[in-house]
Amino acid sequence: MPNPADMPETELASLLCSRLCHDLLSPIGAMNNGLELLADESDPEMRARCIELLTDSARASANKVKFFRLAFGAAGGFGDKVDVNEARALIEALVADKQRVTLAWHVPSPLLAKPAVKVLLNLALIGLEGLVRGGDLVIGAEEQDGTCEIAVSASGPKVVIDDTIAAALGGNIGAGLLGPRTAPAYMIDRIARNHGGEIQIARSPESLVIGAMLRV
């Protein structure tokens, strides 16, 4: 079996792009449907509903693009640090679309290193997606003496994580299982290991706890 560590950066980038396109397909498709309905609709109430649909879909699309721009890309300015308020706003925007999810934020540091922010954002997304029936998402991070520790906890009536994503987080996934869904987890495991750290995961049917440590 090929070693995922030998994967070219361009191939990993293509998988991350595929993930981004997949996540944008639904809200953009809803916008297209809304425009088609609006063009054929004359009833004022229905037109108002179409505009509401378009507004919601446009907001969801913009939120996801902004999130993935920092989680996958080179956003956050040209410095080594990122304002944690930017990361918090991006996560809050995604949580706002999940009516049954509450967010608790425990990040006292005003700035975090870029690699740490990418790990934090991606772990937060994994935790949020695991709350299939709603629940609590708790995010904590602290950078001190050149080390950043990150913890994301998701708890609720039912919390799930795909086995291949869990394996990718632990660096235990074969190249044949890498795809758009697992690429973000593989990417942040690689980031952690490249910075002298690792990612650990503990899970049960009602909770998911993911911790990461990086030297930055």
C-alpha positions in Angstrom: 0.0 0.0 0.0 1.4 3.4 -0.9 2.5 5.6 2.0 0.3 8.7 2.2 3.4 10.7 3.4 4.7 10.3 -0.2 1.6 12.1 -1.6 2.6 15.2 -3.6 1.4 18.5 -2.3 -0.5 19.1 -5.5 -2.5 16.0 -5.1 -3.4 16.9 -1.5 -4.4 20.3 -2.7 -6.6 18.8 -5.4 -8.4 16.7 -2.7 -8.9 19.8 -0.5 -10.4 21.6 -3.5 -12.7 18.8 -4.2 -13.9 18.9 -0.5 -14.5 22.7 -0.9 -16.5 22.2 -4.1 -18.6 19.4 -2.5 -19.5 21.7 0.5 -20.4 24.6 -1.7 -22.5 22.5 -4.1 -25.6 22.5 -1.8 -25.9 26.2 -1.1 -25.0 27.2 -4.6 -27.5 24.7 -6.0 -30.2 26.2 -3.7 -29.3 29.7 -5.1 -29.8 28.4 -8.6 -33.2 26.9 -7.7 -34.2 30.1 -6.0 -33.4 32.1 -9.0 -35.4 29.8 -11.3 -38.4 30.0 -8.9 -38.1 33.8 -8.7 -38.1 34.2 -12.5 -41.4 32.2 -12.8 -43.1 33.5 -9.7 -45.5 36.4 -9.6 -47.1 36.0 -6.1 -45.5 38.6 -3.8 -45.4 36.2 -0.8 -43.7 33.5 -2.8 -41.3 36.0 -4.3 -40.4 37.1 -0.8 -39.8 33.4 0.2 -37.5 33.0 -2.9 -35.5 36.0 -1.9 -35.2 34.7 1.6 -33.9 31.4 0.2 -31.4 33.2 -1.9 -30.2 35.3 1.0 -29.7 32.3 3.2 -27.9 30.3 0.5 -25.7 33.3 -0.4 -24.7 33.7 3.3 -24.0 30.0 3.8 -21.8 30.0 0.6 -19.9 33.1 1.7 -19.4 31.7 5.2 -18.0 28.4 3.9 -15.6 30.1 1.4 -14.3 32.4 4.2 -13.8 29.4 6.5 -12.0 27.2 4.0 -9.9 30.1 2.8 -8.2 30.1 6.3 -8.6 26.4 7.1 -7.1 25.2 3.8 -5.5 28.2 2.2 -3.1 31.1 2.9 -5.5 33.6 4.4 -4.7 35.4 7.7 -2.2 38.0 6.4 1.5 37.6 5.8 2.6 37.3 9.4 3.3 34.2 11.4 0.3 34.8 13.7 -3.5 35.0 13.2 -6.0 37.0 15.3 -8.1 34.4 17.1 -11.1 36.6 16.7 -11.0 35.9 13.0 -11.1 32.1 13.6 -13.8 32.5 16.2 -16.0 34.5 13.8 -15.6 31.9 11.1 -16.6 29.1 13.4 -19.5 31.0 14.9 -20.8 31.6 11.4 -21.0 27.9 10.7 -22.5 27.1 14.1 -25.2 29.7 13.4 -26.6 27.5 10.7 -26.9 24.6 13.2 -29.9 25.6 15.4 -29.4 22.8 17.9 -25.6 23.4 18.5 -24.2 25.7 21.2 -20.6 26.9 21.0 -18.3 27.6 24.0 -15.0 29.3 23.2 -12.0 29.1 25.6 -9.0 30.6 23.8 -7.4 33.3 25.9 -4.5 33.9 23.6 -5.2 36.9 21.3 -3.0 35.5 18.6 -2.1 31.9 17.5 0.4 30.6 15.0 -1.0 29.9 11.5 -0.5 26.2 11.7 -2.3 26.0 15.0 -5.2 28.0 13.6 -5.6 25.6 10.6 -5.6 22.7 13.0 -8.1 24.4 15.3 -10.5 25.3 12.4 -10.4 21.8 10.9 -10.9 20.1 14.3 -13.8 22.4 15.0 -15.4 21.5 11.7 -15.0 17.8 12.4 -16.6 18.3 15.9 -19.5 20.3 14.4 -20.2 17.8 11.7 -20.2 15.0 14.4 -23.1 16.6 16.2 -25.8 15.1 14.0 -28.6 15.7 16.6 -27.2 18.8 18.0 -25.3 19.4 21.3 -22.4 21.3 22.6 -19.2 22.2 20.8 -16.4 23.4 23.1 -13.2 24.8 21.7 -10.1 25.6 23.7 -6.5 26.5 22.8 -3.5 28.0 24.5 -0.1 28.9 23.2 2.7 29.1 25.7 6.5 28.7 25.7 6.5 27.7 22.0 3.9 25.0 22.3 0.2 25.3 21.3 -2.3 22.9 22.8 -5.7 22.6 21.2 -8.8 20.7 22.4 -12.2 20.3 20.7 -15.0 18.6 22.5 -18.4 17.7 20.9 -21.1 16.2 23.1 -24.7 15.4 22.4 -27.4 12.7 22.0 -25.5 11.2 19.1 -21.9 12.1 18.1 -20.4 10.4 15.1 -17.1 10.5 13.3 -16.2 8.3 10.2 -13.6 5.7 11.0 -11.5 6.8 8.1 -11.4 10.4 9.3 -10.5 9.2 12.8 -7.7 7.0 11.2 -6.5 10.0 9.2 -6.3 12.2 12.3 -4.0 9.6 13.9 -1.9 9.2 10.8 -3.1 5.6 10.3 -4.7 5.8 6.9 -3.6 4.2 3.7 -3.3 6.2 0.5 -6.1 4.3 -1.0 -8.6 5.7 1.6 -7.5 9.3 1.1 -10.2 11.4 -0.6 -12.0 14.7 -0.3 -13.7 13.7 3.0 -10.5 12.5 4.7 -8.0 15.0 3.2 -8.6 17.7 5.8 -7.9 15.3 8.7 -4.8 14.0 6.9 -3.6 17.5 6.3 -3.8 18.6 9.9 -2.2 15.4 11.1 0.7 16.2 8.7 0.8 19.8 10.0 1.0 18.6 13.6 3.7 16.1 12.9 5.7 18.6 10.9 5.6 20.8 14.0 6.8 18.1 16.4 3.3 17.2 17.7 0.5 14.9 17.2 -3.3 14.6 17.3 -5.2 12.3 19.8 -8.8 11.3 19.7 -11.3 9.8 22.2 -14.8 9.0 21.3 -18.0 7.4 22.5 -21.6 7.4 21.1 -22.3 10.7 23.0 -19.0 12.5 22.9 -15.9 13.2 20.8 -12.8 14.8 22.1 -9.9 15.7 19.9 -6.6 17.1 21.2 -3.6 18.4 19.3 -0.2 19.7 20.3 2.2 21.6 18.1 5.5 23.3 18.6 5.2 26.7 16.9 
